[in-house]
Amino acid sequence: MAERCAVASVLGMLEEREAAARVRVEGLREEAARLAAVLEAAEIELDRRVIAREELVEALAASAAESTAVTEAEAEAEAEKGTVPVSVPMPGSTVPSWREGLPVTVLAPDYQRIVGVLDEQRSAGKGPVKAKEVAVELGLQATPAKVEGVRSKARRLAERGWLLQETSGMFSAGRRPVAAPDAGSSA
């Protein structure tokens, strides 16, 4: 009789544990469903922000193309008069495609500094460098956000022919002509 009581109490304990495990599993399922809904909302927000940025880049590129056409016409008119206007790049301005005779001074200051660091690296006989090394040379902290900002700008410069980007993702000084970027490219 004592054996039956012991078995019954062990079965009772196992049933209690099973019920507790079922409650836990159900709670976790509800939490997973809630998190799936939160994730879906976050993905929708991310998509909206990506679209907004792409639209802004397109609008800025179109605006820059119009401004460039107007500026070139003004420059030609000034050249005919014998005066040449001096343009000062603004931070956040677009990066023009490199072409022979185009000075680094047409770039925004941040871009000029990146080109300068890589030109110094080449003068010192060093090969391609990582974006992190460029960030450190610029006096920035080597945090992921700062390094990614430098990498993004260096890629943009490479896309426009101001720098060379290696297949390894490293950058080096050098110029090469490129086709003018289309309206959908980054600023």
C-alpha positions as CSV (number, residue, x, y, z in Angstrom):
1,M,0.0,0.0,0.0
2,A,2.9,2.4,0.7
3,E,4.2,1.6,-2.7
4,R,0.9,2.8,-4.3
5,C,1.0,6.0,-2.4
6,A,4.6,6.7,-3.4
7,V,3.8,6.0,-7.1
8,A,0.7,8.1,-6.9
9,S,2.6,11.0,-5.3
10,V,5.4,10.7,-8.0
11,L,2.7,10.7,-10.7
12,G,1.1,13.7,-9.1
13,M,4.4,15.6,-9.0
14,L,5.1,14.7,-12.7
15,E,1.6,15.9,-13.6
16,E,2.2,19.2,-11.8
17,R,5.5,19.7,-13.6
18,E,3.9,18.9,-16.9
19,A,1.1,21.4,-16.3
20,A,3.7,24.1,-15.3
21,A,5.6,23.3,-18.5
22,R,2.5,23.7,-20.6
23,V,1.7,27.0,-19.0
24,R,5.3,28.1,-19.7
25,V,5.1,27.0,-23.3
26,E,1.8,28.8,-23.8
27,G,3.3,32.0,-22.3
28,L,6.3,31.7,-24.5
29,R,4.1,31.2,-27.6
30,E,2.1,34.3,-26.7
31,E,5.4,36.3,-26.2
32,A,6.7,35.0,-29.6
33,A,3.4,36.1,-31.3
34,R,3.7,39.5,-29.6
35,L,7.4,39.9,-30.7
36,A,6.5,38.8,-34.2
37,A,4.0,41.7,-34.4
38,V,6.6,44.1,-33.0
39,L,9.1,42.9,-35.6
40,E,6.6,43.3,-38.4
41,A,5.9,46.9,-37.3
42,A,9.6,47.6,-37.1
43,E,10.2,46.2,-40.6
44,I,7.4,48.3,-42.0
45,E,9.0,51.4,-40.4
46,L,12.4,50.5,-41.8
47,D,11.0,50.1,-45.3
48,R,9.3,53.5,-45.0
49,R,12.6,55.1,-44.0
50,V,14.6,53.4,-46.8
51,I,12.0,54.6,-49.3
52,A,12.1,58.1,-47.9
53,R,15.9,58.2,-48.1
54,E,15.9,56.9,-51.7
55,E,13.3,59.5,-52.7
56,L,15.3,62.2,-51.1
57,V,18.5,61.1,-52.8
58,E,16.7,61.1,-56.2
59,A,15.2,64.5,-55.6
60,L,18.6,65.9,-54.5
61,A,20.3,64.3,-57.5
62,A,17.7,65.8,-59.9
63,S,18.1,69.2,-58.1
64,A,21.9,68.9,-58.3
65,A,21.7,68.1,-62.0
66,E,19.6,71.2,-62.6
67,S,21.9,73.4,-60.4
68,T,24.9,72.0,-62.3
69,A,23.4,72.9,-65.6
70,V,22.6,76.4,-64.4
71,T,26.0,76.8,-62.7
72,E,27.8,75.7,-65.9
73,A,25.9,78.1,-68.0
74,E,26.7,80.9,-65.5
75,A,30.4,79.9,-65.5
76,E,30.5,80.0,-69.3
77,A,28.9,83.5,-69.2
78,E,31.4,84.6,-66.6
79,A,34.3,83.1,-68.5
80,E,33.2,85.1,-71.6
81,K,33.3,88.2,-69.4
82,G,36.8,87.3,-68.1
83,T,35.8,86.6,-64.5
84,V,35.6,83.1,-63.0
85,P,33.3,82.6,-59.9
86,V,34.7,80.6,-57.0
87,S,32.4,77.9,-55.7
88,V,32.7,76.8,-52.1
89,P,31.4,73.2,-51.4
90,M,28.9,72.9,-48.7
91,P,28.8,70.0,-46.2
92,G,26.3,67.5,-47.4
93,S,26.7,68.5,-51.0
94,T,26.8,65.9,-53.7
95,V,30.1,64.4,-54.8
96,P,30.8,65.2,-58.5
97,S,32.4,62.6,-60.7
98,W,36.1,63.1,-61.0
99,R,37.5,64.3,-64.3
100,E,40.9,65.6,-65.4
101,G,41.6,69.1,-64.0
102,L,38.8,69.0,-61.4
103,P,40.4,70.1,-58.0
104,V,39.8,68.4,-54.7
105,T,38.4,71.7,-53.5
106,V,35.1,71.0,-55.2
107,L,34.4,68.3,-52.6
108,A,32.8,69.0,-49.2
109,P,35.3,69.3,-46.4
110,D,34.8,65.8,-45.0
111,Y,35.4,64.3,-48.4
112,Q,38.5,66.5,-48.9
113,R,39.9,65.2,-45.6
114,I,39.4,61.6,-46.6
115,V,41.1,62.1,-50.0
116,G,43.9,64.0,-48.2
117,V,44.5,61.1,-45.7
118,L,44.7,58.6,-48.5
119,D,47.0,60.9,-50.6
120,E,49.3,61.1,-47.5
121,Q,49.2,57.3,-47.1
122,R,50.3,56.9,-50.8
123,S,53.0,59.5,-50.4
124,A,54.3,57.6,-47.4
125,G,54.5,54.5,-49.5
126,K,51.6,52.7,-47.8
127,G,49.2,50.6,-49.7
128,P,45.4,50.4,-49.4
129,V,43.9,51.0,-45.9
130,K,40.8,50.1,-44.1
131,A,38.0,52.6,-43.3
132,K,38.8,52.2,-39.6
133,E,42.4,53.4,-40.2
134,V,41.2,56.4,-42.2
135,A,38.8,57.2,-39.3
136,V,41.7,57.1,-36.8
137,E,43.8,59.3,-39.1
138,L,41.0,61.8,-39.2
139,G,41.0,61.9,-35.4
140,L,37.7,60.1,-35.0
141,Q,37.0,57.4,-32.5
142,A,37.1,54.0,-34.0
143,T,33.4,53.3,-33.1
144,P,31.3,51.3,-35.6
145,A,29.1,54.4,-36.3
146,K,32.1,56.6,-37.1
147,V,33.9,54.0,-39.2
148,E,30.8,53.2,-41.1
149,G,30.4,56.9,-41.9
150,V,33.9,57.1,-43.2
151,R,33.4,53.9,-45.2
152,S,30.2,55.3,-46.8
153,K,32.0,58.5,-47.8
154,A,35.0,56.6,-49.1
155,R,32.8,54.3,-51.2
156,R,31.0,57.3,-52.6
157,L,34.3,58.9,-53.5
158,A,35.4,55.6,-55.1
159,E,32.1,55.4,-57.1
160,R,32.8,58.8,-58.4
161,G,36.5,58.2,-59.4
162,W,38.2,60.2,-56.6
163,L,39.6,57.0,-54.8
164,L,40.2,53.4,-55.6
165,Q,38.4,50.7,-53.7
166,E,40.0,47.3,-53.6
167,T,38.0,44.0,-53.8
168,S,38.9,43.6,-50.1
169,G,37.0,46.7,-49.3
170,M,40.2,48.7,-48.6
171,F,40.8,52.1,-50.1
172,S,43.7,53.8,-51.7
173,A,44.5,57.1,-53.4
174,G,44.1,57.3,-57.1
175,R,41.8,58.9,-59.7
176,R,40.0,57.4,-62.6
177,P,37.3,58.8,-64.9
178,V,33.8,57.4,-64.4
179,A,30.5,57.8,-66.1
180,A,28.3,60.5,-64.5
181,P,26.1,58.9,-61.8
182,D,22.5,58.4,-62.6
183,A,19.6,60.1,-60.8
184,G,19.1,57.1,-58.5
185,S,22.6,57.0,-57.1
186,S,23.5,58.2,-53.6
187,A,24.5,61.9,-53.1
